[in-house]
Amino acid sequence: MTTVATIVQLDQFDEIIDVRTLPEFREDHIPGAVNFPVLTEQEREHVGTIYKQVSSFEAKKIGAVLIARNIARHIEDYFSTKPKNWRPLIYCWRGGKRSGAMAHILSEIGWKVARLDGGYKAYRRRVIDDLATLPQAFQFQVVCGPTGSGKSRFLQALAAAGGQVLDLEQLAAHRGSVLGNLPDAPQPAQKMFDSQIWHQLRHFDPAKPVYVEAESKKVGQLRVPDALIERMWQQGHCVALEVASAQRVQLLKEEYAHFIADPQSLLEKVACLKALHSKERLAHWNTLAHAGQWDEFVLDMLESHYDPAYHRSTLKHYPQLDQATVLHPTDISPAGFAGLAHKFLSPSEKQVFRTTMS
């Protein structure tokens, strides 16, 4: 016998099973769910065609064969190793036939199976509703600093030290600039980005601060939820990183090593800035890149493009920047930021940092 569960019960199950097709799953799914389709995309299209062109009876017969075959394979390949007390939650698009078929067979075996009430459709509606209100429950500490100041490293170190960190650029698989796309990770769909933000906020403690990097409304092609970005802009306390230019150049060379290894791909990205910079400057950057003069290239990019853009954007969106807690990292290595994060989070050091204002 199967039961019905709601969104608030997600954490009560040993595993969440998404039985939709792989394309549906890739676009968005409940974070942590695993995908075991009862119909492939091609099979679902075939059954739908039979339903429209022949009859629902014929479509159901064909669908039953395919679903039974796929579920049998999933049981043999994966579910058969689960213990008797295993408790899975199963969902499809609307909590109907696809999840019902899987849930029925697994429950007949003897597992305590639940189906998600309303399926993915209800889940997506809940995510949208929560993202409109959930950010208001948190106090955000917004990590600011020009390009190359180590904001991402500092956030990673804060997370490792036990801080609550919402790393939007990590979730978006993008560093937030024209050169920000990652070489080995495409950006997720907007719905998946929303889900990851919802999942993290849902598990944060509102009594503790949430650390987040200063962002604009978009990270690459993805939109930051309106309520979240407005909360960051209007109520966030700024933590500013100030790092010497030479260290910023070194850090950027490390983090963008894939562009140094492939200058042509870098210059193709830089060409997108032609509306903002003169032909002479673009030609100068091309010359430096082809000559391998990376220190000069990075420094000129910082001084001519990134720093002016950063100051305009940050002052516009974060008017509280003049009241920021200012940190001066002296060691930009991951180990150096780890030490800074531990010190920053230490209760005995809090007052020291709070009185270090710009």
ZAPAMAR-66819 format. One record per residue (C-alpha): residue in one letter; x negated, y, z negated. Coordinates in steps of 0.001 Angstrom, whole numbers, plus 500000, padded with zeros to 6 digits. Each point is the difference from the previous one (the first is absolute). Layout:
# residues N
@rest = a, east = X, north = Y, up = Z
...
END
This chain:
# residues 358
@rest = m, east = 500000, north = 500000, up = 500000
@rest = t, east = 498686, north = 503422, up = 500935
@rest = t, east = 500491, north = 503257, up = 498121
@rest = v, east = 500015, north = 503625, up = 501134
@rest = a, east = 497383, north = 502494, up = 498779
@rest = t, east = 499715, north = 503770, up = 500280
@rest = i, east = 497076, north = 502301, up = 500756
@rest = v, east = 499334, north = 500670, up = 496310
@rest = q, east = 499322, north = 496281, up = 499490
@rest = l, east = 497159, north = 499714, up = 502525
@rest = d, east = 497314, north = 499482, up = 497361
@rest = q, east = 501835, north = 497072, up = 498434
@rest = f, east = 499155, north = 497527, up = 502770
@rest = d, east = 496923, north = 497895, up = 500695
@rest = e, east = 500050, north = 500820, up = 503699
@rest = i, east = 501974, north = 502128, up = 502452
@rest = i, east = 500744, north = 498308, up = 503329
@rest = d, east = 500834, north = 502096, up = 503069
@rest = v, east = 501678, north = 497762, up = 502609
@rest = r, east = 500313, north = 502669, up = 502717
@rest = t, east = 497958, north = 499904, up = 503195
@rest = l, east = 496331, north = 500955, up = 499981
@rest = p, east = 500590, north = 503356, up = 501800
@rest = e, east = 502631, north = 500932, up = 497405
@rest = f, east = 497630, north = 499029, up = 497211
@rest = r, east = 497095, north = 501956, up = 501476
@rest = e, east = 502045, north = 503175, up = 500270
@rest = d, east = 500933, north = 499866, up = 496326
@rest = h, east = 500551, north = 497565, up = 497165
@rest = i, east = 500192, north = 499908, up = 496239
@rest = p, east = 496366, north = 500381, up = 498809
@rest = g, east = 498638, north = 496616, up = 498992
@rest = a, east = 502511, north = 498028, up = 502074
@rest = v, east = 498860, north = 497163, up = 502249
@rest = n, east = 501492, north = 499308, up = 503414
@rest = f, east = 501578, north = 496649, up = 500895
@rest = p, east = 502362, north = 500708, up = 502923
@rest = v, east = 502947, north = 497672, up = 500494
@rest = l, east = 500118, north = 501229, up = 503600
@rest = t, east = 497200, north = 501450, up = 502116
@rest = e, east = 500654, north = 503193, up = 501953
@rest = q, east = 500398, north = 498002, up = 503231
@rest = e, east = 502350, north = 497494, up = 498344
@rest = r, east = 502117, north = 502761, up = 498509
@rest = e, east = 500315, north = 501692, up = 503393
@rest = h, east = 500933, north = 496691, up = 501629
@rest = v, east = 502722, north = 499277, up = 497436
@rest = g, east = 501319, north = 503558, up = 500388
@rest = t, east = 500194, north = 499613, up = 503754
@rest = i, east = 501970, north = 496748, up = 499677
@rest = y, east = 502320, north = 501704, up = 497514
@rest = k, east = 500778, north = 502819, up = 502437
@rest = q, east = 500068, north = 498073, up = 503281
@rest = v, east = 501474, north = 496621, up = 498964
@rest = s, east = 501596, north = 499794, up = 496541
@rest = s, east = 499307, north = 500327, up = 496304
@rest = f, east = 500530, north = 496238, up = 499595
@rest = e, east = 497250, north = 499115, up = 502485
@rest = a, east = 497703, north = 502627, up = 498485
@rest = k, east = 500513, north = 498595, up = 496512
@rest = k, east = 499187, north = 496464, up = 501137
@rest = i, east = 496747, north = 501102, up = 501614
@rest = g, east = 499164, north = 502262, up = 497087
@rest = a, east = 500592, north = 497230, up = 497470
@rest = v, east = 497540, north = 497719, up = 501773
@rest = l, east = 497317, north = 502680, up = 500153
@rest = i, east = 500506, north = 501157, up = 496426
@rest = a, east = 499957, north = 496457, up = 498614
@rest = r, east = 496833, north = 499218, up = 501933
@rest = n, east = 498219, north = 503136, up = 498807
@rest = i, east = 501030, north = 499559, up = 496371
@rest = a, east = 498845, north = 496373, up = 500096
@rest = r, east = 496602, north = 501121, up = 501240
@rest = h, east = 499732, north = 502672, up = 497278
@rest = i, east = 500869, north = 497451, up = 497301
@rest = e, east = 497454, north = 497525, up = 501298
@rest = d, east = 497231, north = 502561, up = 500493
@rest = y, east = 500509, north = 502228, up = 496957
@rest = f, east = 502939, north = 499549, up = 497634
@rest = s, east = 499371, north = 496302, up = 499289
@rest = t, east = 497102, north = 500898, up = 497704
@rest = k, east = 502142, north = 502172, up = 497720
@rest = p, east = 500850, north = 498704, up = 496506
@rest = k, east = 503567, north = 499298, up = 498899
@rest = n, east = 500177, north = 503202, up = 497900
@rest = w, east = 499047, north = 502230, up = 502966
@rest = r, east = 502512, north = 502871, up = 500396
@rest = p, east = 500057, north = 501660, up = 503450
@rest = l, east = 502029, north = 502997, up = 501175
@rest = i, east = 501043, north = 499824, up = 503651
@rest = y, east = 501195, north = 502785, up = 502277
@rest = c, east = 500766, north = 500726, up = 503645
@rest = w, east = 501485, north = 503060, up = 501724
@rest = r, east = 503306, north = 500160, up = 498105
@rest = g, east = 499779, north = 497058, up = 497616
@rest = g, east = 502097, north = 497814, up = 502279
@rest = k, east = 499562, north = 496914, up = 502111
@rest = r, east = 496225, north = 499860, up = 500404
@rest = s, east = 499221, north = 500352, up = 496306
@rest = g, east = 503054, north = 497917, up = 499117
@rest = a, east = 498752, north = 497049, up = 502042
@rest = m, east = 496551, north = 500052, up = 498402
@rest = a, east = 501408, north = 500529, up = 496508
@rest = h, east = 502498, north = 497144, up = 500346
@rest = i, east = 497401, north = 497435, up = 501043
@rest = l, east = 497440, north = 501032, up = 497376
@rest = s, east = 502617, north = 499970, up = 497265
@rest = e, east = 501147, north = 496537, up = 501076
@rest = i, east = 496437, north = 498812, up = 499471
@rest = g, east = 500226, north = 501218, up = 496414
@rest = w, east = 498400, north = 503442, up = 499833
@rest = k, east = 501817, north = 502907, up = 498333
@rest = v, east = 500440, north = 502214, up = 503032
@rest = a, east = 501467, north = 503506, up = 500215
@rest = r, east = 501005, north = 502104, up = 502998
@rest = l, east = 499529, north = 503767, up = 500033
@rest = d, east = 503365, north = 501720, up = 499934
@rest = g, east = 500355, north = 501994, up = 503219
@rest = g, east = 496657, north = 498780, up = 501346
@rest = y, east = 497391, north = 502292, up = 501531
@rest = k, east = 502663, north = 502554, up = 500952
@rest = a, east = 500894, north = 500574, up = 496332
@rest = y, east = 496312, north = 500043, up = 499062
@rest = r, east = 499197, north = 502688, up = 502578
@rest = r, east = 502917, north = 502118, up = 498804
@rest = r, east = 498710, north = 499713, up = 496429
@rest = v, east = 496485, north = 501075, up = 501059
@rest = i, east = 501336, north = 503091, up = 501753
@rest = d, east = 502174, north = 500953, up = 497027
@rest = d, east = 497226, north = 499434, up = 497441
@rest = l, east = 497377, north = 501954, up = 501943
@rest = a, east = 502311, north = 503019, up = 499903
@rest = t, east = 500005, north = 500021, up = 496180
@rest = l, east = 497241, north = 497767, up = 498597
@rest = p, east = 497086, north = 502488, up = 500456
@rest = q, east = 501708, north = 502378, up = 497566
@rest = a, east = 499275, north = 497561, up = 497179
@rest = f, east = 496227, north = 500404, up = 500297
@rest = q, east = 497339, north = 502610, up = 499298
@rest = f, east = 497516, north = 499975, up = 502854
@rest = q, east = 496322, north = 500825, up = 499664
@rest = v, east = 499034, north = 501133, up = 503504
@rest = v, east = 496370, north = 499360, up = 500954
@rest = c, east = 498820, north = 502862, up = 502220
@rest = g, east = 496733, north = 500722, up = 501726
@rest = p, east = 498710, north = 500708, up = 503515
@rest = t, east = 499243, north = 497199, up = 502446
@rest = g, east = 497124, north = 497866, up = 498780
@rest = s, east = 500362, north = 500820, up = 496321
@rest = g, east = 500835, north = 496397, up = 499105
@rest = k, east = 503721, north = 500229, up = 499268
@rest = s, east = 500682, north = 496442, up = 501161
@rest = r, east = 497051, north = 498616, up = 498062
@rest = f, east = 501145, north = 501813, up = 496896
@rest = l, east = 503539, north = 498612, up = 500345
@rest = q, east = 498638, north = 496481, up = 500448
@rest = a, east = 497858, north = 500454, up = 496911
@rest = l, east = 502948, north = 501328, up = 497999
@rest = a, east = 502067, north = 496963, up = 500987
@rest = a, east = 497182, north = 497621, up = 499051
@rest = a, east = 499706, north = 501773, up = 496629
@rest = g, east = 503687, north = 499493, up = 499242
@rest = g, east = 501534, north = 503213, up = 501316
@rest = q, east = 503306, north = 500031, up = 501861
@rest = v, east = 499006, north = 500809, up = 503585
@rest = l, east = 502236, north = 500527, up = 503024
@rest = d, east = 497518, north = 499884, up = 502870
@rest = l, east = 502094, north = 501236, up = 502920
@rest = e, east = 497150, north = 499802, up = 502497
@rest = q, east = 499304, north = 496387, up = 499071
@rest = l, east = 503693, north = 499111, up = 500357
@rest = a, east = 500161, north = 501861, up = 503320
@rest = a, east = 496734, north = 498464, up = 501290
@rest = h, east = 498852, north = 503478, up = 500998
@rest = r, east = 497653, north = 502637, up = 498579
@rest = g, east = 502292, north = 502856, up = 500885
@rest = s, east = 498099, north = 501874, up = 502725
@rest = v, east = 499390, north = 499852, up = 503729
@rest = l, east = 497195, north = 497517, up = 499268
@rest = g, east = 501981, north = 498194, up = 497336
@rest = n, east = 501149, north = 496828, up = 501729
@rest = l, east = 498333, north = 496855, up = 498677
@rest = p, east = 498127, north = 497852, up = 502548
@rest = d, east = 501405, north = 496671, up = 498807
@rest = a, east = 503439, north = 500862, up = 498620
@rest = p, east = 502900, north = 501550, up = 501944
@rest = q, east = 502443, north = 502132, up = 498084
@rest = p, east = 503040, north = 498148, up = 498645
@rest = a, east = 503532, north = 500862, up = 501081
@rest = q, east = 501634, north = 502923, up = 498193
@rest = k, east = 502390, north = 497633, up = 498206
@rest = m, east = 497107, north = 497895, up = 498682
@rest = f, east = 498223, north = 503149, up = 498793
@rest = d, east = 503161, north = 500999, up = 498155
@rest = s, east = 500259, north = 496538, up = 498463
@rest = q, east = 496442, north = 500044, up = 498709
@rest = i, east = 500485, north = 503435, up = 498393
@rest = w, east = 503299, north = 498867, up = 498439
@rest = h, east = 498401, north = 496803, up = 498707
@rest = q, east = 497161, north = 501842, up = 498279
@rest = l, east = 502141, north = 502751, up = 498491
@rest = r, east = 502452, north = 497390, up = 498757
@rest = h, east = 497250, north = 498317, up = 497977
@rest = f, east = 498377, north = 503166, up = 498629
@rest = d, east = 500509, north = 501219, up = 496426
@rest = p, east = 501644, north = 503468, up = 500045
@rest = a, east = 498311, north = 500795, up = 496684
@rest = k, east = 496572, north = 499932, up = 501683
@rest = p, east = 498664, north = 502249, up = 502786
@rest = v, east = 499868, north = 498804, up = 503596
@rest = y, east = 496866, north = 500930, up = 501951
@rest = v, east = 500468, north = 500802, up = 503674
@rest = e, east = 497946, north = 501723, up = 502691
@rest = a, east = 501089, north = 503407, up = 501265
@rest = e, east = 501863, north = 499386, up = 503251
@rest = s, east = 502128, north = 501822, up = 502519
@rest = k, east = 503349, north = 498659, up = 501174
@rest = k, east = 498436, north = 497379, up = 502270
@rest = v, east = 497176, north = 497494, up = 499673
@rest = g, east = 499112, north = 499183, up = 503570
@rest = q, east = 503348, north = 499239, up = 501638
@rest = l, east = 501804, north = 499184, up = 496749
@rest = r, east = 502175, north = 502374, up = 497994
@rest = v, east = 499595, north = 500302, up = 496247
@rest = p, east = 503486, north = 499841, up = 498400
@rest = d, east = 501360, north = 503515, up = 499523
@rest = a, east = 500708, north = 499704, up = 496280
@rest = l, east = 496488, north = 498701, up = 499359
@rest = i, east = 498112, north = 502660, up = 501938
@rest = e, east = 502150, north = 502765, up = 498499
@rest = r, east = 499325, north = 498697, up = 496496
@rest = m, east = 496252, north = 499934, up = 500738
@rest = w, east = 500043, north = 503504, up = 501457
@rest = q, east = 502183, north = 501650, up = 497390
@rest = q, east = 499222, north = 498186, up = 496751
@rest = g, east = 496681, north = 498216, up = 500474
@rest = h, east = 496962, north = 500983, up = 497929
@rest = c, east = 496913, north = 500282, up = 502193
@rest = v, east = 496711, north = 498214, up = 499292
@rest = a, east = 497403, north = 501530, up = 502320
@rest = l, east = 496784, north = 498290, up = 501083
@rest = e, east = 497086, north = 502285, up = 500857
@rest = v, east = 497093, north = 498275, up = 501748
@rest = a, east = 496884, north = 501459, up = 501641
@rest = s, east = 500012, north = 500165, up = 503808
@rest = a, east = 497085, north = 497581, up = 500386
@rest = q, east = 501812, north = 497384, up = 497927
@rest = r, east = 503202, north = 500486, up = 501968
@rest = v, east = 498112, north = 499422, up = 503238
@rest = q, east = 498489, north = 496802, up = 498610
@rest = l, east = 503338, north = 498717, up = 498742
@rest = l, east = 501704, north = 500631, up = 503343
@rest = k, east = 497214, north = 498244, up = 501896
@rest = e, east = 500592, north = 496966, up = 497790
@rest = e, east = 503776, north = 499992, up = 500291
@rest = y, east = 500098, north = 500722, up = 503739
@rest = a, east = 497152, north = 497689, up = 500978
@rest = h, east = 502219, north = 498441, up = 502685
@rest = f, east = 499966, north = 503300, up = 501887
@rest = i, east = 496234, north = 500323, up = 499742
@rest = a, east = 499759, north = 496507, up = 501485
@rest = d, east = 502334, north = 501038, up = 502836
@rest = p, east = 499457, north = 503705, up = 500804
@rest = q, east = 502234, north = 499885, up = 503070
@rest = s, east = 503073, north = 499077, up = 497963
@rest = l, east = 499139, north = 502836, up = 497610
@rest = l, east = 499753, north = 502540, up = 502792
@rest = e, east = 503319, north = 498856, up = 501447
@rest = k, east = 501584, north = 500850, up = 496667
@rest = v, east = 498133, north = 503305, up = 499753
@rest = a, east = 501327, north = 500946, up = 503451
@rest = c, east = 503471, north = 500185, up = 498417
@rest = l, east = 498816, north = 503178, up = 498238
@rest = k, east = 499668, north = 501950, up = 503256
@rest = a, east = 503007, north = 502164, up = 499108
@rest = l, east = 498273, north = 501105, up = 496792
@rest = h, east = 496398, north = 500507, up = 501117
@rest = s, east = 498135, north = 501511, up = 502931
@rest = k, east = 498469, north = 498003, up = 502838
@rest = e, east = 496592, north = 501100, up = 498770
@rest = r, east = 500525, north = 498522, up = 496548
@rest = l, east = 501357, north = 496738, up = 501387
@rest = a, east = 496990, north = 499817, up = 502313
@rest = h, east = 497701, north = 500621, up = 497021
@rest = w, east = 501586, north = 497116, up = 498084
@rest = n, east = 499599, north = 497766, up = 503045
@rest = t, east = 496334, north = 500896, up = 500243
@rest = l, east = 499350, north = 499278, up = 496312
@rest = a, east = 501835, north = 496654, up = 500142
@rest = h, east = 498210, north = 498796, up = 503123
@rest = a, east = 496670, north = 501009, up = 498442
@rest = g, east = 500795, north = 498103, up = 496810
@rest = q, east = 499614, north = 503148, up = 497916
@rest = w, east = 502659, north = 498861, up = 497563
@rest = d, east = 499137, north = 502217, up = 497028
@rest = e, east = 500309, north = 503087, up = 502194
@rest = f, east = 503155, north = 498684, up = 501675
@rest = v, east = 501796, north = 499225, up = 496746
@rest = l, east = 498981, north = 503247, up = 498314
@rest = d, east = 501154, north = 502099, up = 502960
@rest = m, east = 503309, north = 498108, up = 500150
@rest = l, east = 500497, north = 500692, up = 496309
@rest = e, east = 499161, north = 503690, up = 500185
@rest = s, east = 501791, north = 500720, up = 503285
@rest = h, east = 503071, north = 497769, up = 499779
@rest = y, east = 500699, north = 498024, up = 496855
@rest = d, east = 499221, north = 502534, up = 497269
@rest = p, east = 502057, north = 502875, up = 501465
@rest = a, east = 502901, north = 497623, up = 500663
@rest = y, east = 499765, north = 498582, up = 496483
@rest = h, east = 500032, north = 503398, up = 498311
@rest = r, east = 502976, north = 501195, up = 502056
@rest = s, east = 502023, north = 496855, up = 499333
@rest = t, east = 499142, north = 499566, up = 496326
@rest = l, east = 500617, north = 503611, up = 499033
@rest = k, east = 503312, north = 499920, up = 501863
@rest = h, east = 501300, north = 496780, up = 498466
@rest = y, east = 498339, north = 500029, up = 496568
@rest = p, east = 500299, north = 503511, up = 498523
@rest = q, east = 498928, north = 498592, up = 496612
@rest = l, east = 496523, north = 499262, up = 501366
@rest = d, east = 498563, north = 502999, up = 498113
@rest = q, east = 500858, north = 498185, up = 496763
@rest = a, east = 498354, north = 496738, up = 501041
@rest = t, east = 497807, north = 497815, up = 497850
@rest = v, east = 496685, north = 500159, up = 501876
@rest = l, east = 497648, north = 497028, up = 500164
@rest = h, east = 496447, north = 500106, up = 501359
@rest = p, east = 498959, north = 496456, up = 501023
@rest = t, east = 496229, north = 499672, up = 500055
@rest = d, east = 499937, north = 496396, up = 501211
@rest = i, east = 502209, north = 499351, up = 503040
@rest = s, east = 499454, north = 496245, up = 500066
@rest = p, east = 502905, north = 497725, up = 498987
@rest = a, east = 498143, north = 499333, up = 496750
@rest = g, east = 499654, north = 503728, up = 499393
@rest = f, east = 503710, north = 500580, up = 500500
@rest = a, east = 500754, north = 497020, up = 497747
@rest = g, east = 498102, north = 501709, up = 497196
@rest = l, east = 501762, north = 503300, up = 500660
@rest = a, east = 503412, north = 498294, up = 499949
@rest = h, east = 499320, north = 498244, up = 496693
@rest = k, east = 498878, north = 503274, up = 498475
@rest = f, east = 502972, north = 501895, up = 501420
@rest = l, east = 502502, north = 497476, up = 498628
@rest = s, east = 498343, north = 499790, up = 496599
@rest = p, east = 502208, north = 501686, up = 497352
@rest = s, east = 496912, north = 501461, up = 498311
@rest = e, east = 498991, north = 501757, up = 503235
@rest = k, east = 503412, north = 501340, up = 501007
@rest = q, east = 499677, north = 503344, up = 498263
@rest = v, east = 496555, north = 500568, up = 501504
@rest = f, east = 501374, north = 499569, up = 503491
@rest = r, east = 503124, north = 502020, up = 499323
@rest = t, east = 497920, north = 503009, up = 499033
@rest = t, east = 497823, north = 499823, up = 503115
@rest = m, east = 502080, north = 502266, up = 502175
@rest = s, east = 499021, north = 501877, up = 503140
END
